[in-house]
Amino acid sequence: MAITNEHTKLLICAAGIFVCYFYFGMLQEKITRGQYGDGENHEKFTYMFALVFVQCLVNYVFAKTILLTIMKQGEDTTSNMYYAVSSLTYLLAMVCSNMALQFINYPTQVIGKAGKPIPVMVLGVLLGKKVYPIRKYVFIFLIVVGVTLFMYKDSNVSKKQVESQLSVGELLLLLSLTMDGLTSAVQERMRAEHKSKSGHMMLNMNFWSFIFSGTVITISGELVEFIHFLQRYPATIWHITTFSIAGAFGQYFIFLTVAEFGPLPCSIITTTRKFFTVLGSILIFGNNLSLRQWLSTFIVFSGLFLDAMYGKDKSKKSTAK
């Protein structure tokens, strides 16, 4: 009976991650790449800091609620400086990732972000002086090859404007990955020095990100423009709200999976859901991939699966995203 209950709980966690992040991904593409208005009134959604502001607010409220109810984790001794620094890089990673969708399609963004283990490992070596087993370098090399092959531009692409847009999108993805690596490096320091727990991290990082993004949109005037945009297209309010709620619940299911079953099952589940998110984007939004891109997608996810299965130290627990 206990085994059955464990399997049921794992199935619920996996389903929660799949459903929440699939819905999250589809709404992210709909919001950031959607066409608003028609004719001369045609416009795009460009309020990325405001979008992250709402997302961090919802995450903060959600984290505060679960810490006071079902996920009590005791006192947090982590320095606010660590939270502020990691929140800044976390915020910039999200903003750059969202901005990239203005120039590239969602499958390209997901495959690009699948390269997150690369900067995490590099910065772990440089800043944390970590030593990884040889097999991990092999798995990361597979991811590098797959991402590079996916991003490679065919010789028959001749429109300079398209190439320019792709370059901007790729640069934003590179910046996002760099920020991801810095965030992970700071979080590793937090865990080592203060044994920071997942709920406290979620709460404080979203709090500081909310403060930073709120300051930016207030000073820049983006907040007023964002409100006017919502007034012109009120249906977007529902999309942004459910997008943020899905992201918050997705984070909760990830933390729950790591706490109950460890990082390995969580890594496998999150890697699998990324593949199906790419597939869903192709089917729903018509984002076609060439044969080369399908092959590179297979290489990337093979590297991610192998890294999840054999590349991590199973004696240590870490969160996957």
Summary of the structure (lengths in Angstrom):
residues: 321
radius of gyration: 19.6
end to end distance: 30.7
largest distance: 63.4
contacts: 1041
relative contact order: 0.19
helix: 79%
strand: 1%
